[in-house]
Amino acid sequence: MMRAVLLVLAVVALTACGEKPQALGRTVLDTPAFQGTGTPFTASGWKAGDKTSWETQLRTRAQNTQNEYNKVN
């Protein structure tokens, strides 16, 4: 009985060490955020690669949707 319990514990301990990496693929972190990702889910009026447009979109989003003082009237 004791041998079976030790065997089960050893199997559980070894399976915890065998986790596979959960990365979806190679991620490129060396490009600036304003370059875009090439997906169709972008804000209207924003042009990929235009840093000024990117900063304007961030500023507008922060003021319109994330500023609680603007929401309270």
C-alpha positions as CSV (number, residue, x, y, z in Angstrom):
1,M,0.0,0.0,0.0
2,M,2.8,2.4,0.9
3,R,4.6,1.6,-2.3
4,A,1.5,2.5,-4.3
5,V,1.1,5.8,-2.5
6,L,4.8,6.7,-3.1
7,L,4.5,5.7,-6.8
8,V,1.4,8.0,-7.2
9,L,3.2,10.9,-5.5
10,A,6.3,10.4,-7.7
11,V,4.1,10.4,-10.8
12,V,2.3,13.6,-9.7
13,A,5.6,15.3,-8.9
14,L,7.1,14.4,-12.2
15,T,4.1,15.6,-14.2
16,A,4.3,19.0,-12.6
17,C,7.8,19.4,-14.1
18,G,6.7,18.6,-17.6
19,E,4.6,21.7,-18.5
20,K,4.9,22.8,-22.1
21,P,5.6,26.4,-22.9
22,Q,2.3,28.4,-23.6
23,A,3.7,30.8,-26.1
24,L,1.6,31.2,-29.2
25,G,4.5,32.0,-31.4
26,R,7.4,34.3,-31.9
27,T,6.6,37.8,-30.6
28,V,8.5,40.7,-31.9
29,L,9.0,43.4,-29.3
30,D,11.4,45.6,-31.1
31,T,8.9,47.6,-33.1
32,P,7.2,50.7,-31.7
33,A,3.5,50.5,-30.9
34,F,2.6,53.2,-33.4
35,Q,3.7,51.0,-36.3
36,G,0.6,48.8,-35.8
37,T,0.1,45.1,-36.0
38,G,-1.6,44.8,-39.4
39,T,-5.0,43.7,-37.9
40,P,-8.3,45.3,-39.0
41,F,-9.1,46.2,-35.4
42,T,-7.9,49.8,-35.4
43,A,-9.5,53.0,-34.4
44,S,-10.9,55.1,-37.2
45,G,-8.6,58.0,-38.1
46,W,-5.4,56.3,-37.1
47,K,-2.8,55.6,-39.7
48,A,-0.2,52.9,-39.1
49,G,3.3,54.3,-38.8
50,D,2.2,57.8,-38.0
51,K,3.4,58.6,-34.4
52,T,1.5,61.9,-34.2
53,S,-1.8,60.2,-35.1
54,W,-1.1,57.5,-32.6
55,E,-0.5,60.0,-29.8
56,T,-3.7,61.9,-30.8
57,Q,-5.7,58.7,-30.6
58,L,-4.3,57.8,-27.2
59,R,-5.0,61.3,-25.8
60,T,-8.6,61.3,-27.3
61,R,-9.4,57.9,-25.8
62,A,-8.0,58.9,-22.4
63,Q,-10.1,62.1,-22.3
64,N,-13.4,60.7,-23.8
65,T,-13.6,57.2,-22.2
66,Q,-11.2,56.9,-19.3
67,N,-11.6,60.3,-17.6
68,E,-14.2,60.1,-14.9
69,Y,-14.4,63.8,-14.5
70,N,-15.7,64.2,-18.0
71,K,-18.4,61.5,-17.5
72,V,-19.9,63.2,-14.4
73,N,-22.2,66.1,-15.4
